[in-house]
């Protein structure tokens, strides 16, 4: 197998042949014997036992009637359905089987019971009952051992699964594809993908060939661990028969869906689309998961037209979109501000009988708020509960954020109070949003009161909270209080990011405390944090506004030495500073520096240049030529205004 040829030396890595043949009973050290302890949803054990025993006595007379009873009781009503069985029911049936005369042999009847228990994820019960069965002298067969391996692997105890493999070999059974598929799945679940691939290559040693489930399991494991190209190679070997085993194993819908999903998540949407077309050519029908994966891939690739075409195609092909499909499309529409289309999609979703979930509504709420349609968001928020979808913390957070950005703080605080009355605990993110909203409308005292309430409710402040307070205090003129808070938090070993420093330096500069700002700025390179372009721009702006152009220019040169690229705001500050002291030649220098740094002048700088030209203070020939491909640096201006 070419795809894992580089791993052939791994064999079983930590799993040796000697480990496979160790003491079998040691694999069951912690299994629990089922007791009569019953879950809240389970009927009382005596009642269950009595009814089951009556049914068994009336129905079961011999081995054949027992197996008919078990198959009838545990048969699935349809694809993907699993008949429910409780541990107590299983224990009752198991005890009855053990005491039958004659005892039901071979072990096939017990396999039916164990299989149903495993499908219901009662793995501990299977292991415990197997241990009792083993003590009766009734010999397990390969099917029994495969159930055990599956249980161990699902419980995250794959090494015990390999012990069972050793028992299979000692019992002279030949392990089959089911055996190895479970082991490969267990290894993949533990992210031991190299060992899974190595085991796959050794199947022939055990006289076994992989089937479609084995291939699909390994392909899924490879995709989940970002080995998608390796998975694609394995998929092609499987389909073409040019791999390790030299036989064609036709991929099914699940195989195609697995590799298509992996390719889409890695951004290989064109290859995924190619495989989707290949499926149709081979008459293998894509299902809702297949289409959803490809649609999501094209949404991530920003190819909305193709995503929309595939959505229409799947409905034309009779594949019903599910809530995940609709949510993928909804998310893309809302991110692009297409709220009218998103609203129509919600209507279509309901018409198709697909119930919107919290993600659907939260996506729409966020979209409406981002496009400034807070009233629409509020209407949708109110209708959520009438549609059977409960409000979550995230639902409230989105709407509160929308109100705050719209400066409707009373509406935001009203929602906050509503949350508390419903017993929904606001998190620190929501509190931070409210703090920002309160500071923006100069409600400093209310911000402090809310902070006290937050602490009383047991919600811990984070770095963002303290940065918000420092920034809010500075912008509202409480510079002394901001400095005191900053120093107190530093004493308490609170970690700040560079944005907290930027807020405080900006506040100090704007309040005329330039020396303190410089002192704080100069303390930065000595610590873990270093000044960024915003920090430099704030400090340079402060110096320029104070007429200290030599210091501002020196700081600009330091910026270059420290490999911090200036942006359009940095240049704007310096140019305005030199205009104030009537040095147009310095403006020309800076314009050429902008050209060199590939920074496009903004409208403000262009206006200054036009004014200088009009006054004949500079000549047109002295100016650099900027072309349309020059880029303008994007910056966070919030800390430099």
C-alpha positions in Angstrom: 0.0 0.0 0.0 1.8 3.1 -1.2 0.1 5.5 1.1 1.5 4.0 4.2 4.7 2.5 2.8 6.8 4.9 4.9 5.2 3.4 8.0 5.9 -0.3 7.4 8.7 -0.4 9.9 6.2 0.5 12.6 4.4 -2.9 12.7 2.5 -2.7 16.0 4.8 -0.2 17.7 3.9 -0.7 21.3 1.9 -3.8 20.6 4.1 -6.9 20.3 3.1 -10.5 19.5 3.9 -11.5 23.1 1.5 -8.9 24.3 -1.2 -10.5 22.2 -0.8 -13.8 24.0 -0.8 -12.5 27.6 -3.2 -13.7 30.3 -6.7 -13.2 28.8 -8.5 -12.9 32.1 -6.3 -9.9 33.0 -8.2 -7.9 30.4 -11.3 -7.9 32.7 -9.9 -6.6 36.0 -12.4 -3.7 36.4 -15.6 -5.0 34.9 -18.7 -4.7 37.0 -21.3 -7.3 37.6 -24.7 -5.9 36.7 -26.7 -5.2 39.8 -30.3 -4.2 40.4 -29.3 -0.5 40.6 -31.6 1.2 38.2 -31.5 4.5 36.4 -34.3 7.0 36.8 -35.8 6.2 33.4 -35.7 2.4 34.0 -38.6 0.5 35.4 -38.1 -1.2 38.8 -36.0 -4.3 38.4 -38.5 -6.8 40.0 -41.2 -5.6 37.6 -39.0 -5.9 34.6 -37.7 -9.3 35.7 -41.2 -10.7 36.3 -42.5 -9.6 32.9 -39.5 -10.8 31.0 -39.5 -14.1 32.8 -43.2 -14.6 32.0 -42.5 -13.8 28.3 -39.5 -16.2 28.2 -41.5 -19.0 29.9 -44.3 -18.7 27.4 -42.2 -18.3 24.3 -38.9 -20.1 24.7 -38.8 -23.9 24.8 -35.5 -24.8 23.0 -32.5 -23.2 21.4 -34.3 -22.4 18.1 -37.2 -20.7 19.9 -34.7 -18.8 22.1 -32.9 -17.4 19.1 -36.2 -16.5 17.4 -37.2 -14.7 20.6 -34.0 -12.8 20.8 -34.0 -11.8 17.1 -37.6 -10.7 17.3 -37.0 -8.7 20.5 -33.8 -7.1 19.3 -34.4 -6.6 15.6 -34.2 -3.0 14.3 -37.2 -1.4 12.9 -35.2 0.4 10.2 -31.8 1.5 9.0 -29.8 3.0 11.8 -32.4 2.1 14.4 -31.3 0.3 17.6 -33.5 -1.7 19.9 -33.2 -0.4 23.4 -32.1 -2.8 26.1 -31.2 -2.0 29.7 -28.5 -3.9 31.7 -31.2 -5.3 34.0 -33.2 -6.7 31.1 -30.0 -8.2 29.7 -29.1 -9.8 33.1 -32.6 -11.3 33.4 -32.4 -12.8 29.9 -28.8 -14.0 30.5 -29.7 -15.7 33.7 -32.6 -17.5 32.0 -30.4 -18.7 29.2 -27.8 -20.0 31.6 -30.4 -22.1 33.4 -32.1 -23.5 30.4 -32.2 -27.3 30.0 -30.5 -28.2 27.8 -28.2 -25.2 27.8 -28.4 -23.3 24.5 -25.3 -24.2 22.6 -23.3 -23.0 20.7 -22.7 -19.4 21.8 -24.8 -17.8 19.0 -27.7 -17.0 21.3 -25.4 -15.1 23.7 -23.9 -13.3 20.8 -27.3 -11.8 19.9 -27.6 -10.5 23.4 -24.1 -9.2 23.6 -24.4 -7.5 20.2 -27.6 -5.7 21.3 -25.9 -4.5 24.5 -22.9 -3.3 22.6 -25.1 -1.3 20.2 -26.7 0.3 23.2 -23.2 1.2 24.5 -23.5 -1.0 27.6 -19.9 -2.1 27.2 -19.2 -2.8 30.8 -22.2 -5.1 31.0 -21.0 -7.1 27.9 -17.6 -7.6 29.5 -19.1 -8.6 32.9 -21.5 -11.1 31.3 -18.8 -12.5 29.1 -16.7 -13.2 32.1 -19.5 -15.2 33.7 -20.2 -17.0 30.4 -16.5 -17.9 30.1 -16.6 -19.4 33.6 -19.4 -21.9 32.5 -17.1 -23.6 30.1 -19.1 -22.4 27.0 -16.5 -21.5 24.3 -16.8 -18.2 22.5 -16.5 -18.0 18.8 -15.0 -15.4 16.5 -18.2 -13.3 16.5 -18.1 -13.2 20.3 -14.5 -12.1 20.3 -15.2 -9.4 17.7 -17.9 -8.0 20.0 -15.4 -7.9 22.8 -12.8 -6.1 20.7 -15.4 -3.6 19.7 -16.4 -3.0 23.3 -12.8 -2.5 24.4 -12.0 -0.1 21.6 -15.2 1.9 22.2 -14.1 2.2 25.8 -10.7 3.6 24.8 -9.0 0.4 25.9 -7.6 -0.7 22.5 -4.6 -2.5 24.1 -7.1 -4.9 25.7 -8.6 -5.3 22.2 -5.2 -6.6 21.1 -5.2 -9.0 24.0 -8.5 -10.4 22.6 -6.8 -10.7 19.2 -4.1 -12.8 20.8 -6.9 -15.0 22.3 -8.4 -15.4 18.8 -5.1 -16.6 17.4 -4.5 -19.0 20.3 -8.0 -20.4 19.8 -7.1 -21.2 16.2 -9.7 -18.8 14.8 -8.8 -16.7 11.8 -9.4 -13.0 12.5 -11.5 -11.3 9.8 -12.1 -7.8 8.5 -14.5 -7.0 11.3 -11.8 -7.9 13.9 -9.2 -5.6 12.3 -11.7 -2.8 11.5 -12.5 -2.5 15.2 -8.9 -2.4 16.1 -8.0 0.2 13.5 -11.0 2.3 14.6 -9.8 2.1 18.2 -6.3 3.2 17.3 -7.6 6.1 15.2 -9.8 7.1 18.1 -6.7 7.4 20.3 -4.9 9.4 17.5 -2.5 6.5 17.0 -2.8 6.8 13.2 0.7 5.5 12.4 -0.1 2.3 14.3 -3.5 2.0 12.6 -1.8 2.4 9.1 0.9 -0.2 10.1 -1.8 -2.7 11.3 -3.6 -2.2 8.0 -0.5 -3.2 6.0 -0.1 -6.4 8.1 -3.6 -7.8 7.5 -2.3 -10.3 4.9 0.0 -11.8 7.5 -3.1 -12.9 9.3 -4.8 -14.2 6.2 -7.2 -11.3 6.0 -8.2 -8.8 3.3 -9.7 -5.4 4.2 -13.3 -4.7 3.2 -15.0 -1.4 2.4 -15.5 -0.8 6.2 -11.8 -1.3 6.9 -10.8 1.1 4.2 -13.4 3.7 5.2 -12.3 3.5 8.9 -8.7 4.2 8.1 -9.5 6.9 5.5 -11.7 8.6 8.2 -8.8 8.4 10.7 -6.3 9.8 8.3 -8.7 12.7 7.4 -9.4 13.5 11.0 -5.6 13.8 11.7 -5.0 16.1 8.7 -3.4 13.3 6.6 -6.0 14.0 3.8 -3.6 13.5 0.9 -2.6 10.1 2.3 -6.2 9.3 2.7 -6.9 10.3 -0.9 -4.1 8.0 -2.1 -5.6 5.1 -0.1 -9.0 5.9 -1.5 -7.6 5.7 -5.1 -5.8 2.4 -4.4 -9.0 1.0 -2.9 -11.0 1.9 -6.0 -8.4 1.0 -8.6 -7.0 -2.1 -7.0 -3.4 -1.0 -7.3 -2.5 -1.1 -3.6 -1.0 -3.5 -1.2 -3.7 -6.1 -1.6 -4.1 -5.9 -5.4 -7.9 -6.2 -5.3 -10.6 -3.6 -6.2 -12.8 -2.7 -3.2 -15.6 -0.5 -4.4 -16.1 2.5 -2.2 -19.6 3.1 -0.9 -21.5 6.3 -0.1 -19.9 6.5 3.4 -16.4 6.1 1.9 -17.0 8.9 -0.7 -18.6 11.1 1.9 -15.6 10.6 4.3 -12.9 11.5 1.8 -15.0 14.4 0.3 -15.5 15.9 3.8 -11.8 15.6 4.5 -10.9 17.3 1.3 -13.3 20.1 1.9 -12.0 20.8 5.3 -8.5 21.0 3.9 -9.7 23.4 1.1 -9.5 20.9 -1.8 -13.0 21.7 -2.9 -12.3 21.1 -6.7 -11.1 17.6 -6.0 -14.1 17.0 -3.7 -16.5 18.2 -6.5 -14.7 15.8 -8.9 -15.4 12.9 -6.5 -19.0 14.0 -6.1 -19.4 13.7 -9.9 -17.6 10.4 -9.9 -20.1 9.1 -7.4 -23.0 10.0 -9.7 -21.2 8.4 -12.7 -20.9 5.1 -10.7 -24.5 5.3 -9.6 -23.5 5.8 -6.0 -26.1 8.2 -4.5 -24.7 11.1 -2.4 -26.6 11.6 0.8 -27.3 14.7 2.9 -23.9 14.5 4.6 -22.1 14.3 1.3 -23.8 17.4 -0.1 -23.5 19.3 3.2 -19.8 18.7 3.3 -19.3 20.0 -0.3 -21.6 23.0 0.3 -19.7 23.9 3.4 -16.4 23.5 1.5 -17.5 26.0 -1.2 -18.8 28.4 1.5 -15.4 28.4 3.2 -13.8 28.9 -0.3 -16.1 32.0 -0.7 -17.7 30.4 -3.8 -21.3 31.2 -2.9 -22.6 30.6 -6.4 -21.4 27.0 -6.4 -22.6 26.4 -2.9 -26.0 27.7 -3.9 -26.0 25.5 -7.1 -25.2 22.4 -5.0 -28.0 23.2 -2.6 -30.5 23.4 -5.4 -29.1 20.3 -7.0 -29.5 18.2 -3.8 -33.1 19.1 -3.5 -33.7 18.4 -7.2 -32.1 15.0 -6.6 -34.6 14.3 -3.8 -32.0 14.6 -1.0 -33.7 16.4 1.8 -31.4 19.0 3.5 -31.1 18.7 7.3 -30.6 21.3 9.9 -26.9 21.2 9.5 -27.2 21.9 5.7 -29.5 24.8 6.3 -27.2 26.2 9.0 -24.2 26.1 6.7 -26.0 28.1 4.0 -27.5 30.4 6.7 -24.1 31.2 8.2 -22.7 32.1 4.8 -25.6 34.4 4.0 -25.5 36.2 7.3 -21.7 36.7 7.2 -22.2 38.4 3.9 -25.0 40.6 5.1 -27.6 38.9 2.9 -30.3 39.0 5.5 -33.4 39.1 3.2 -32.1 35.8 1.6 -31.4 34.4 5.1 -34.9 35.2 6.2 -36.4 33.5 3.1 -34.1 30.5 3.8 -35.6 30.2 7.4 -39.1 30.1 5.9 -38.0 27.4 3.4 -36.4 25.4 6.2 -39.7 25.4 8.2 -41.7 24.6 5.0 -39.5 21.5 4.5 -40.3 20.4 8.1 -36.7 21.0 9.3 -36.8 22.5 12.8 -34.4 25.4 13.3 -32.1 25.0 16.3 -30.3 27.4 18.5 -27.4 27.7 16.0 -29.9 28.7 13.3 -31.5 31.5 15.3 -28.2 32.7 16.8 -26.7 33.0 13.3 -29.7 35.1 12.2 -29.6 37.2 15.3 -25.9 37.9 14.7 -26.5 38.8 11.1 -29.3 41.2 11.9 -27.2 42.9 14.6 -24.1 43.2 12.3 -26.2 44.9 9.6 -27.8 47.3 12.1 -31.2 45.8 12.1 -31.5 45.3 15.8 -35.3 45.6 15.8 -35.5 42.6 13.4 -33.1 40.7 15.7 -35.4 41.5 18.7 -38.5 40.2 16.8 -36.7 37.0 15.9 -35.4 36.7 19.5 -39.0 36.9 20.8 -40.3 34.3 18.2 -37.5 31.8 19.1 -39.3 30.4 22.1 -42.7 30.1 20.3 -40.9 27.9 17.8 -39.7 25.6 20.7 -36.1 26.9 20.8 -34.9 28.1 24.1 -32.7 31.2 24.4 -29.1 30.5 25.3 -26.4 32.6 26.8 -25.1 33.1 23.3 -28.5 34.3 22.1 -28.6 37.0 24.8 -25.0 37.9 24.2 -25.6 38.6 20.5 -28.6 40.8 21.1 -27.0 42.6 24.0 -24.0 43.3 21.8 -26.3 44.6 19.1 -28.1 47.0 21.5 -24.7 48.2 22.9 -23.3 48.9 19.4 -26.6 50.8 18.6 -26.0 52.8 21.9 -29.3 51.4 23.2 -27.9 50.5 26.6 -31.2 50.4 28.4 -32.5 47.7 26.1 -29.2 45.8 26.7 -29.6 46.1 30.5 -33.2 45.0 30.3 -32.2 41.8 28.5 -29.5 41.3 31.2 -32.1 41.5 33.9 -34.4 39.2 32.0 -31.6 36.6 31.9 -31.0 36.8 35.6 -34.8 36.4 36.3 -34.8 33.2 34.1 -31.8 31.8 36.0 -29.5 32.1 33.0 -26.1 33.1 34.2 -24.4 35.8 32.1 -20.7 35.1 31.4 -17.7 37.4 31.5 -17.9 38.1 27.7 -21.4 39.5 28.1 -20.4 41.6 31.0 -17.5 43.0 29.0 -19.9 43.9 26.2 -22.1 45.8 28.7 -19.0 47.6 30.2 -18.0 48.8 26.7 -21.6 50.0 26.0 -21.8 51.9 29.3 -18.4 53.6 28.9 -19.3 54.7 25.4 -22.3 56.6 26.7 -20.2 57.9 29.6 -22.0 55.9 32.3 -18.9 55.3 34.4 -20.6 54.8 37.7 -23.1 52.3 36.3 -20.1 50.4 34.9 -18.6 50.1 38.3 -21.9 49.0 39.8 -22.3 46.3 37.2 -18.7 45.2 37.9 -19.7 44.8 41.6 -22.8 42.8 40.6 -20.7 40.6 38.3 -18.4 39.7 41.2 -21.3 39.0 43.6 -22.7 36.6 41.0 -19.4 34.7 41.0 -18.2 35.7 37.5 -14.5 36.3 37.4 -13.1 39.3 35.5 -10.6 38.5 32.7 -7.8 40.5 31.0 -10.4 41.9 28.5 -12.5 43.2 31.5 -9.6 45.2 33.0 -8.5 46.5 29.6 -12.0 47.7 28.9 -12.0 49.6 32.3 -8.6 51.2 31.6 -9.7 52.2 28.1 -13.2 53.4 29.3 -11.7 55.4 32.2 -9.2 57.1 29.9 -11.8 58.0 27.2 -14.0 59.4 29.9 -11.3 61.6 31.4 -10.6 59.5 34.5 -6.9 59.3 33.8 -5.7 59.2 37.4 -8.2 56.4 38.2 -7.0 54.5 35.1 -3.3 54.8 36.2 -4.2 53.7 39.7 -6.1 50.7 38.4 -3.3 49.8 36.1 -0.6 49.8 38.8 -2.9 48.0 41.3 -3.5 45.2 38.8 0.2 45.0 38.0 1.0 44.5 41.7 -1.6 41.7 41.7 0.3 40.1 38.7 -2.6 40.6 36.3 -1.3 40.0 32.8 -2.1 42.7 30.2 -1.9 42.6 26.5 -0.4 45.4 24.4 -3.8 46.9 23.8 -4.2 47.8 27.5 -0.9 49.7 27.4 -2.0 51.4 24.2 -5.2 52.6 25.9 -3.4 54.0 28.9 -0.6 55.6 26.8 -3.2 57.2 24.6 -5.1 58.6 27.6 -2.0 60.0 29.1 -1.0 61.7 25.8 -4.4 63.2 25.3 -4.5 64.5 28.9 -1.1 66.2 28.5 0.8 63.7 30.7 3.4 63.1 28.0 6.3 62.3 30.2 4.4 59.6 32.1 3.3 58.2 28.7 6.9 58.1 27.5 8.0 56.4 30.7 5.3 53.7 30.3 6.2 53.4 26.6 10.0 52.9 27.4 9.2 50.3 30.0 7.6 48.0 27.3 10.7 46.6 25.5 12.2 45.5 28.8 9.3 43.2 29.4 7.5 40.4 27.6 5.4 42.8 25.5 6.8 45.0 22.8 5.3 48.1 21.2 3.3 47.5 18.0 2.5 49.9 15.2 -0.5 51.3 17.2 1.7 51.9 20.3 4.3 53.8 18.2 1.6 55.8 16.3 0.0 56.9 19.6 3.3 58.0 21.1 4.5 59.7 17.9 1.1 61.5 17.7 1.4 62.7 21.3 4.9 64.1 20.6 3.8 65.7 17.4 0.9 67.4 19.0 3.2 68.7 21.7 5.6 70.1 19.0 8.4 67.7 20.0 9.2 66.8 16.3 12.8 65.7 16.9 11.7 63.1 19.5 8.9 62.0 17.2 11.3 61.5 14.3 13.7 59.6 16.5 10.9 57.4 17.6 10.0 56.8 14.0 13.6 55.7 13.3 13.5 53.4 16.3 10.3 51.9 14.9 12.1 50.9 11.7 15.1 49.5 13.6 12.7 47.3 15.7 11.1 46.0 12.4 7.7 47.6 13.1 6.3 48.7 9.8 4.6 52.2 10.0 1.1 52.6 8.7 -0.8 55.4 7.1 -1.8 56.8 10.6 1.9 57.0 11.6 2.7 59.0 8.5 -0.3 61.2 9.0 0.8 62.2 12.5 4.3 63.0 11.4 3.2 65.0 8.3 0.8 67.1 10.3 3.5 67.7 12.9 5.9 69.0 10.3 3.2 71.1 8.7 2.7 72.8 12.0 6.3 73.8 12.3 6.4 74.8 8.6 8.8 72.2 7.3 7.4 71.1 3.9 10.7 69.4 2.9 10.2 66.9 5.7 6.7 66.2 4.3 8.3 65.4 0.9 10.7 63.0 2.7 7.9 61.3 4.4 5.9 60.9 1.2 8.9 59.2 -0.4 9.2 57.0 2.7 5.6 56.0 2.3 6.3 55.1 -1.3 9.3 53.0 -0.2 7.1 51.2 2.5 4.3 50.7 0.0 1.8 52.6 2.1 -0.9 54.4 0.2 -1.8 58.0 1.3 -5.3 58.5 2.6 -7.7 61.4 1.9 -6.3 63.4 4.8 -2.7 63.3 3.5 -3.8 64.0 -0.1 -5.7 67.0 1.2 -2.5 68.3 2.9 -0.4 67.8 -0.2 -3.0 69.6 -2.4 -2.9 72.5 0.0 0.9 72.7 -0.1 0.9 72.6 -3.9 -1.8 75.4 -4.0 0.5 77.5 -1.8 3.5 76.8 -4.0 5.3 75.5 -0.9 6.3 72.3 -2.8 6.6 71.4 -6.5 4.8 68.7 -8.3 8.1 67.2 -9.5 9.2 66.6 -6.0 6.4 64.3 -5.2 6.6 60.5 -5.6 4.2 58.8 -7.9 1.8 56.3 -6.2 0.2 53.6 -8.4 -3.1 51.8 -7.8 -1.3 48.7 -6.7 0.1 50.4 -3.7 -1.5 49.0 -0.6 -3.0 50.8 2.4 -2.1 49.3 5.7 -5.2 48.2 7.8 -4.9 49.2 11.4 -7.0 49.2 14.6 -7.7 52.9 14.8 -9.7 52.5 18.0 -6.7 53.3 20.2 -5.2 56.2 18.2 -8.3 58.4 17.8 
